[in-house]
Amino acid sequence: MDIDRSFAIKGKVAVVTGASTGIAEMIAEGMLRAGARVYIVGRKQDALDATAERLSAFGSIGTIQADLATGEGVQAVHKAVEAREPELLAHAQAGAGAAQGQHSGECGGAGHLSHAYQRAVRADPAAQAAAMRDIPMRRQGLPEEIAAPVIFLCSRAANYMTGTILPVSGGMATLD
């Protein structure tokens, strides 16, 4: 068993949506630090550029401006990734699934994350304190705690997992 190889994502490609701030930015940074080539997707090019500039110290990062709430935005991301990483879309067009894609060097994009709640909480100290009281661990997740499960899921170590929900919530997912 080669543990280092099992958890490696070096050379894989990740598309992280909503990654100009917050949780998705943490995921993008973790993926870069682990050796993946990362494309961050968002609606505002200036925010994407600022994030890419900050994160470029950790690896190869590109930006794709698109609104994923529209079909046109989804197609724009598809076309941009296809143009920059043509070997990945050949697998997608051949019907390769997520696990098959992992073997070929790609990693599925992290899910689109809503930032409105996060922005509101970060802007209001009282709301932030209230949110921390709702988290059983009584603190926000650290960037490496947020990125590590995504890196794991994109690695060979997760190849045998199917249909699994992996809550990263500081204990909130265990509450009714």
C-alpha positions, 0 to 999 in steps of 0.5 A: 500500500502506497499511502503517499500515492493514494492521497496524491492529486498532483497533476489533476485538474480541479474546477472550483466554483464560487472560489473568489471568496470563502469556503470555495477559496479555501478549497482552491488553495488546498487543491493548489497546495496539493499540486492540482491545476485549479480553475476558479469560476465566478461571476466577477472577473475582478474578484477572480483576478484578485483571488488568482493573484493571491493563490498563484504562489501555491500553483497553477491557477486560472480563472473562468468568468461565468454565471452558473445560474444560467445554461449559458454560464455552464456552457461557458465553463465547459468550453473554457475548460475544454479549450485549456484542458482538451484531454479532460473533455475527451474523457467526459465526452466518452462518458467517463464517470467521476471515478474513471476521471480520477484515474485519467488525472481529472478531479470533478469540480467542487459544488457551487457554494452560496456566499450570501449567508457567509458574507452577511455573517462575516460582516456582522460580529453579532451574527458571527457570534450567534453562528459560532454558538450553533456550531458544536465545535464552537469555531469556524473550520480552518482552511486545511480542515475545509480543503482536506476532505475535498482533496481526499475525495479527489484522490485515489484513496476515495475511489471505492467510495460511492454515494457517500455524504461526507459532512464537513460542518464542525458537528452541525450535520449531526444536529436535528 
